[in-house]
């Protein structure tokens, strides 16, 4: 990140391993090819100005065929084409030579939709988004209530 305050918030609130770098130096490294980017994230709230920014970001991503998803209602992520949790799961299933019906996947946000669509047993957390719950077969308790552990104990114990 380029801002210490946002980096601190990300570490405290989302347990992200964030560091602060000089923006101009980072841009030079990306432009030279020294640094590769696999995901760009933007914090975009629901204000009228930000709705326009969100639309512009999505429009700008189209020529590059970028994937995008919301990991929270205000955190918009852009990734290279065919780079999302669902394609990652599909590659893992293929490499393990198993059926997707043998896979249980958990999610709570928009960036988990493709993951759940590619799992045989898609599970939404109680605190998950409506969009996510629409593609799930099962709903479990929230993250705060240890919903993953709760469901796994019910299944396997």
C-alpha positions in Angstrom: 0.0 0.0 0.0 1.0 3.6 -0.4 -0.6 4.9 2.8 0.5 3.9 6.3 -3.0 4.5 7.8 -4.7 2.2 5.3 -2.0 -0.4 5.7 -2.5 -0.4 9.5 -6.3 -0.7 9.0 -5.8 -3.6 6.6 -3.5 -5.4 9.0 -5.8 -4.8 12.0 -9.2 -5.3 10.4 -8.5 -7.9 7.8 -5.3 -9.6 9.0 -3.6 -8.7 5.7 0.2 -8.8 5.4 0.5 -5.3 4.2 3.6 -3.1 3.7 3.9 0.6 2.8 6.0 1.4 -0.3 6.8 4.6 -2.0 4.3 5.1 -4.8 6.6 6.6 -7.4 9.3 4.0 -6.8 6.7 1.2 -7.1 5.4 2.6 -10.4 9.0 2.7 -11.8 9.5 -0.9 -10.8 6.2 -2.0 -12.5 7.0 0.0 -15.6 10.5 -1.6 -15.9 9.1 -5.1 -15.4 11.1 -5.6 -12.2 7.8 -5.9 -10.2 4.9 -8.0 -11.5 1.3 -7.3 -10.3 -1.2 -10.1 -9.9 -4.0 -8.1 -8.3 -4.9 -4.5 -7.8 -7.3 -3.4 -5.2 -9.3 -0.3 -4.8 -11.3 1.0 -1.8 -14.5 2.4 -3.3 -17.4 3.4 -1.0 -21.0 3.9 -2.0 -20.9 7.7 -2.5 -22.1 9.1 -5.9 -18.6 10.1 -6.9 -17.3 6.6 -6.1 -20.0 4.9 -8.0 -18.7 6.8 -11.1 -15.2 5.8 -10.3 -16.2 2.2 -9.9 -18.0 2.3 -13.3 -14.9 3.9 -14.9 -12.5 1.3 -13.3 -14.7 -1.6 -14.6 -14.9 0.0 -18.1 -11.1 0.6 -18.2 -10.5 -3.1 -17.3 -12.5 -4.4 -20.3 -9.9 -4.1 -23.0 -7.6 -6.1 -20.8 -10.3 -8.7 -20.1 -9.5 -8.4 -16.4 -11.4 -10.4 -13.7 -12.9 -8.3 -11.0 -14.7 -9.0 -7.7 -15.7 -7.4 -4.4 -14.0 -9.0 -1.4 -16.1 -6.6 0.7 -18.8 -4.2 -0.2 -16.1 -1.5 -0.7 -13.0 -3.4 -1.8 -12.9 -3.9 -5.5 -10.2 -6.3 -6.8 -8.9 -6.6 -10.4 -6.9 -9.7 -11.5 -5.6 -11.1 -14.8 -8.0 -13.0 -17.1 -9.1 -16.4 -15.7 -7.5 -15.7 -12.4 -10.0 -16.1 -9.6 -10.6 -18.6 -6.8 -12.8 -20.7 -9.0 -10.1 -21.3 -11.7 -7.6 -22.0 -8.9 -9.9 -24.6 -7.5 -10.5 -26.2 -10.9 -6.7 -26.5 -11.4 -6.3 -28.1 -8.0 -9.2 -30.6 -8.7 -7.5 -31.5 -12.0 -4.1 -31.9 -10.5 -5.4 -34.1 -7.6 -7.5 -36.1 -10.1 -10.6 -35.8 -8.0 -14.2 -35.0 -8.8 -15.6 -31.6 -7.9 -18.3 -33.5 -6.0 -15.5 -34.4 -3.5 -14.9 -30.7 -2.8 -16.4 -28.6 0.0 -15.7 -24.9 -0.4 -16.6 -22.1 2.0 -17.1 -18.4 1.2 -18.5 -15.1 2.5 -17.9 -12.5 -0.2 -18.2 -11.6 -3.9 -14.7 -12.8 -4.6 -15.8 -16.3 -3.5 -18.6 -16.7 -6.0 -16.5 -18.4 -8.6 -14.9 -20.6 -5.9 -18.4 -21.9 -4.9 -19.5 -22.3 -8.5 -16.6 -24.7 -9.0 -17.1 -26.8 -5.9 -19.5 -29.7 -5.6 -20.5 -28.7 -2.1 -20.6 -24.8 -2.0 -21.1 -23.4 1.5 -22.0 -19.9 2.3 -21.2 -18.3 5.7 -24.2 -16.8 7.5 -22.5 -13.4 7.1 -22.1 -14.0 3.4 -23.5 -11.8 0.6 -26.8 -12.5 -1.1 -25.0 -13.2 -4.4 -22.9 -15.8 -2.7 -25.8 -17.5 -0.9 -27.6 -17.8 -4.2 -24.8 -20.2 -5.5 -24.4 -22.2 -2.3 -26.0 -25.6 -1.4 -25.4 -25.2 2.3 -25.2 -22.3 4.8 -23.3 -22.4 8.0 -22.7 -20.1 10.9 -20.9 -16.8 10.4 -17.1 -16.3 10.5 -17.4 -14.9 14.0 -19.1 -18.1 15.1 -16.5 -20.4 13.6 -18.9 -21.5 10.9 -16.3 -23.5 9.0 -15.2 -25.5 12.1 -18.9 -25.9 13.1 -19.9 -27.5 9.7 -16.7 -29.7 9.4 -17.3 -31.1 13.0 -20.9 -31.9 12.0 -19.8 -33.7 8.9 -16.7 -35.5 10.1 -17.2 -36.1 13.9 
